[in-house]
């Protein structure tokens, strides 16, 4: 919500993370433009109450990229310069669609924006591995490594130490 975003930035927050890319709050994009802070725009459909039923895509990758092209054009027009894209794992996507998105994450590089991945402890991990969310660290670490290799530049995580180790190892591999 734009009122929360404004209050948080005025209290010292350094960016705004929005699960709707400005779709759920008519004032969000104007607020972010006025605050002049980095903006994380996530792909999702509907709202938190309806998104689980909105998982039908004719072409998932194309529709995610089209969504971001459209939203980035609006953001650019409003003067928002620093946009990070989040493909929205778990937001209006099935487990299979989440894995398709991860497998093809480099496709989003066409948008020429930093890519944030938030797969930490998501149901795509613990349901696939038939375990509890609190036991999903190893799966999270594996998916974080894949995301980095596939082009993610930012990870949203619960387990900072494990994520730092993955980042360091992938950086070492990439020279």
C-alpha positions in Angstrom: 0.0 0.0 0.0 1.3 3.4 -0.9 0.6 4.9 2.5 2.7 2.1 4.1 5.4 2.5 1.5 5.6 6.3 2.1 5.7 5.9 5.9 8.4 3.2 5.8 10.7 5.2 3.4 10.3 8.3 5.6 11.4 6.2 8.5 14.5 4.9 6.7 13.4 2.1 4.4 15.5 2.2 1.2 13.2 0.6 -1.3 9.6 -0.4 -2.0 8.6 -4.1 -2.6 5.1 -4.4 -4.3 3.5 -7.8 -5.1 1.2 -6.2 -7.6 3.6 -3.9 -9.6 1.2 -1.0 -8.9 -2.0 -2.8 -9.9 -3.6 -3.0 -6.4 -3.1 0.5 -5.2 -3.8 3.4 -7.7 -1.4 5.7 -5.8 1.6 3.3 -5.5 3.5 4.2 -8.7 3.1 8.0 -8.1 4.2 7.5 -4.5 7.3 5.5 -5.5 8.1 8.1 -8.2 7.9 10.9 -5.6 10.0 9.0 -3.1 12.7 8.3 -5.7 13.7 4.9 -4.3 14.3 1.5 -6.0 11.1 -0.4 -6.7 10.6 -4.1 -6.7 7.8 -4.9 -9.1 6.4 -8.5 -8.8 4.4 -10.4 -11.4 1.1 -11.7 -10.0 -2.5 -11.8 -11.0 -5.6 -10.9 -9.0 -5.1 -10.3 -5.3 -3.9 -12.5 -2.5 -7.5 -13.9 -2.1 -8.0 -14.7 -5.8 -4.5 -15.5 -7.2 -4.6 -19.2 -6.5 -7.4 -19.5 -9.0 -5.7 -17.4 -11.7 -3.0 -19.9 -12.9 -4.2 -20.4 -16.6 -1.6 -19.1 -19.1 -1.5 -19.7 -22.8 2.3 -19.0 -22.7 3.6 -18.4 -19.2 7.0 -16.8 -20.1 5.5 -14.6 -22.8 2.7 -13.4 -20.5 5.2 -12.6 -17.7 7.4 -10.7 -20.0 4.5 -8.9 -21.6 3.2 -8.0 -18.1 6.6 -6.4 -17.2 6.9 -4.6 -20.6 3.5 -3.0 -20.0 4.2 -2.1 -16.3 7.7 -0.9 -17.0 6.3 1.5 -19.7 3.9 3.0 -17.2 6.7 3.2 -14.5 9.1 4.9 -17.0 6.3 7.4 -17.9 5.9 8.3 -14.2 9.6 8.8 -13.7 10.5 5.6 -11.8 14.0 4.8 -12.9 15.3 2.0 -10.6 13.0 -1.0 -11.1 13.8 -4.6 -10.0 11.6 -7.3 -11.4 10.4 -10.3 -9.4 8.8 -13.1 -11.4 6.6 -13.9 -8.4 7.2 -17.5 -7.6 4.0 -18.8 -5.9 1.9 -15.9 -7.0 -0.8 -17.0 -9.4 1.4 -19.9 -10.5 1.3 -23.7 -10.0 4.2 -25.6 -8.7 4.9 -26.8 -12.3 4.7 -23.2 -13.6 7.2 -22.1 -10.9 9.7 -24.7 -12.1 9.1 -23.6 -15.7 9.8 -20.0 -14.7 13.0 -21.0 -12.8 14.2 -23.2 -15.6 13.8 -20.3 -18.1 14.7 -17.4 -15.8 17.3 -16.1 -18.2 14.4 -15.3 -20.6 13.5 -12.4 -18.3 16.9 -10.8 -19.1 15.3 -9.4 -22.2 13.7 -6.8 -19.8 17.2 -5.4 -19.0 16.4 -5.1 -15.3 17.8 -6.7 -12.2 15.9 -9.9 -11.4 15.0 -10.8 -7.8 14.1 -14.3 -6.9 12.2 -15.2 -3.8 12.0 -19.0 -3.7 13.0 -19.3 0.0 10.9 -22.0 1.7 8.2 -21.7 -0.9 5.7 -24.5 -1.4 7.3 -25.4 -4.7 10.2 -26.7 -2.6 8.6 -28.4 0.4 5.6 -29.8 -1.5 7.9 -31.3 -4.2 10.1 -32.8 -1.5 7.2 -33.9 0.7 8.5 -32.1 3.8 7.6 -29.2 6.1 8.4 -25.6 5.2 10.9 -25.4 8.1 12.8 -28.3 6.6 13.2 -26.7 3.2 16.7 -25.1 3.7 18.5 -27.6 1.4 15.9 -27.2 -1.3 16.0 -23.4 -1.0 19.8 -23.4 -1.3 19.6 -25.6 -4.4 17.0 -23.3 -6.1 18.9 -20.2 -5.0 22.0 -21.5 -6.8 20.0 -22.3 -9.9 18.4 -18.8 -9.9 21.8 -17.2 -9.6 23.2 -19.3 -12.5 20.1 -18.5 -14.6 20.4 -14.7 -14.1 19.0 -13.6 -10.8 21.0 -10.8 -9.3 19.1 -10.6 -6.0 17.8 -13.3 -3.7 15.0 -12.7 -1.1 15.7 -15.2 1.7 15.0 -16.4 5.2 18.3 -18.0 5.8 20.9 -15.3 5.2 24.1 -17.3 6.0 23.2 -20.1 3.6 22.3 -17.6 0.9 25.6 -15.7 1.3 27.5 -19.0 0.9 25.6 -19.8 -2.3 26.3 -16.3 -3.7 30.0 -16.6 -2.8 30.2 -20.0 -4.5 28.4 -19.0 -7.6 30.6 -15.8 -7.8 33.7 -18.0 -7.5 32.4 -20.3 -10.3 31.8 -17.3 -12.5 35.2 -15.9 -11.8 
